Amino acid sequence: MANLKGGTFDKQIRDANFRLEARGTARHHNGDHKTHSNETSKKRDMYLKDFKNYLLKNGISEGKLNTHLGTSETMKDFLVQRINENDLSRKTAVDYVSGFSGMMKGLEESNVTINPAGREALEEARVIIKEIPKEDFRSGRAFENPQSVIDKIYDIRFEAGVLAQIQYETGFRISEAYELVQNPDRYINGNKVEGIVGKGNHQYYTKEISKDLAIKIGATDKNNIPTDKSYSSFIKEAAGNEKAIPHDFRLSYVKEQYEKKIDAGMAKKEALREVSREVNHYRAEITRYYLARA
């Protein structure tokens, strides 16, 4: 196995494309990831140039592209920036990651050294992106003024306002907020919420809520709790945005808590890990992609 040839990234890209070149030849086996068509050639040249531009933008102008491609953290950050800055749809993002991964496999088959950590980061990103619901895969998700939206929802229907405030104060999914407001005696002890079970049967850590919210949950008329559809429509009306959905309160929570921790001096990786724990994500990378869409 060897490094790409050339002292600059542009020369290394030319060498990579040369090594991958197999147009006009038949695939030898299902594991053949060489370049067999003009369309694939154009895409792979784009992938390599995208990665080169990312490195230069982040002050990296030396070394071998194949070494950088094999660095897990570099690959994760590259994909987050690429998806966020270009506002890719979920399908486009999945296709991009899959195509990029195929190119890296082709380079390895062409005797180019690539650390497996880079490919593993790509596969993890592909799985995570597919886990995010299509309607959640939008940029600019967080509310600019969540409390103002909540106040307007209270004006529409008190119980809907309680649901919104629960989501904003706790980061709960809508299903978890419904569970809390319908069974408060099971989960609320003073101003603490304990025992809520989230997605994947993972239990949340104990959360503290405001005294105001605890009182409002206690005053909720269970017969007047809105349906999912009604709650969603109230949010759209209050936010003045037809694309707003309940999950946007969870995104607002993630963004605000992450920024608070960074402002307090916490390292980015630690802040990401803490927020991930708070919203009951079993992988911090899911939170990382949420932040990219917030």
Secondary structure by P-SEA (a helix, b strand, c coil): ccccccccaaaaaaaaaaaacccccccccccccccccaaaaaaaaaaaaaaaaaaaaaccccccaaaaaacaaaaaaaaaaaaaaacccaaaaaaaaaaaaaaaaaaaaacccccaaaaaaaaaaaaaaaaccccccccccccccaaaaaaaaaaacaaaaaaaaaaaaccccaaaaaaaaacccccccccccccccccccccccbbbbcaaaaaaaaaccccccccaaaaaaaaaaaacccccccaaaaaaaaaaaaaaaaaacccaaaaaaaaaaaaccccaaaaaaaaaac
